[in-house]
Amino acid sequence: MSTATAVIEEQGTANDLGYHSFSAGQYRFERDEYFAHIYYPGGRHLMHVEAFLRALMRDVGWGFFYGTVNFDDVLGTLNHYGTVDLFVGLLNQAYKSRNRHYVETFNSKDLKKVFEAMLDDWTNEGFDPYAAPDETGNAYGPKRGNNSKALKRERIVAKRMVGLPGDLDIRTDAAGQPVNRQFLDVPQDAPEVHPEPGFEGEVHAFNMFAYTSRSDVTWNPSVVSNVKDSQICATTEEHMLPIFHGNDRVEWFIQICDEIIWEIADGKTGAPRAKVIMRAGDVAAMPADIRHKGYSPKRSILIVWENNDGTLPQRYSSGQLKPYPVEF
Amino acid sequence: MNYHTQFGSLSSYRKGGVQVVDADPKHYVFSNVFEVASKSKPYEKVCVGKNLDYVIEALRTEGDSPWFAAPHDESALIMDGEVEVHLIKPDSPLTPEGKEGSVMLSGQPAGQKMGWIKARRGHMALLPKGAAYQFRSASPGVLLLQTIKGDHTVERWAEICQTTA
């Protein structure tokens, strides 16, 4: 089922716990002390509220990202870049085979507005859904305050390279960006840069590992350098990726330090395919037909290497391109 | 608690791998840049990542490299060792019209010195569009080059990647 629907955000009276409910098309979202409840025509789904808020934060912060953001093995969004599907069971073998799935299509900006309002209302003071569990408070209980400032952080994108004039700034203590507690041993030295007069804006280097060690978010790849549509995105990972990401194109991972264990499943059915164990210096492709979820026991640095070519989703989905990047 | 961040190097790395449930491990194109560089000639541009025309190349840095140039930006990320990057703005374009990827030059081109960079592990250097550049490294190291596939890109996937479960 797929219907284009206007979005109505509900601004009614809060429930006894202090939380508002929200609606988008025929979906209705409610929260209590422990759970997010998702009502849709034909059924009801629920998620642990901390897991729901962590997933919602990524979906909002990434603007629905590339391809599919699976909140769990039932609920998720599928990005069409301008419109977005909100689905229950679409990519779950049991739901789909029994025709128990439900899909509505929204204008992306409308659904994002509802998601942002829900995230803001349901996130309590002291809980940061971008932070690792050991770095933040809990998400449970009756409503208490808010954490609106922490929810405004989005995926940041360097136009050419971090640190160039007019581009993203280097992160510093002075700017309120301290080194993370688990990266205190990451060298913070700067490269020596010796431009001749007139070439100050072209002869450029920065400490990318140090820059990334100062990230205050987890599982949020941000672009640090570009070669046309080739984007190197650096990110710090700790605990687990709060979603199962199903990309609509091939992406690559380069593990910079420590270890991440990736759980790989089929993109359409969720059937297990592999585990990929990545340590410092390891490189692996993520095919275009899978979904992946990462687990990082210690905070680690990962490069996510993306191809931002907007024609790729259609070329992969049509079969013009094979889902894996190299044949040998 | 004191955390220890585990980086890799030519002399010390511990490779992971693909543990298959229902998949072909070759589809994950799994390799390790330190292992690749440990078996490469100096400045051999071995492809470790490929996304259509875009590539990530692993280069063993040792001694002076040839001079290169590209008609687009590239970036060099130092993964091990210390590398100098010397840059020249050439008097005339060094890359053929419409060609992408870096080209290897026959020697130092005529032009204006732009400056140089000394970079160590974790440092990322811009190799600006149109500039000629040379790497210099007193001892073996590793860098990753973000670029586009060119004539000197080396693809030997079966040698560098996990092929069996």
Interface residues (C-beta under 8 A of the other chain):
Chain A: R160 M161 V162 L164 R181 Q182 F183 L184 D185 V186 P187 D189 P191 E192 V193 H194 P195 E196 F199 E202 V203 H204 A205 F206 N207 M208 F209 A210 V224 S225 N226 V227 K228 D229 S230 I232 V250 E251 W252 I254 Q255 I256 C257 D258 E259 I264 A271 P272 R273 A274 K275 V276 I277 M278 R279 A280 G281 D282 V283 A284 A285 M286 P287 K298 R299 W305 N307 D309 L321 P323 Y324 P325 V326 F328
Chain B: N2 Y3 H4 T5 Q6 F7 G8 Y13 R14 K15 G16 G17 V18 Q19 V20 V21 D22 A23 P25 K26 H27 Y28 V29 F30 S31 N32 V33 F34 E35 V48 G49 K50 N51 L52 Y54 I56 H72 D73 E74 S75 L77 M79 V85 L87 K89 Q112 K113 M114 G115 W116 I117 K118 A119 R120 R121 G122 H123 M124 A125 L126 P128 A131 L144 Q146 T147 I148 E155 W157 A158 C161
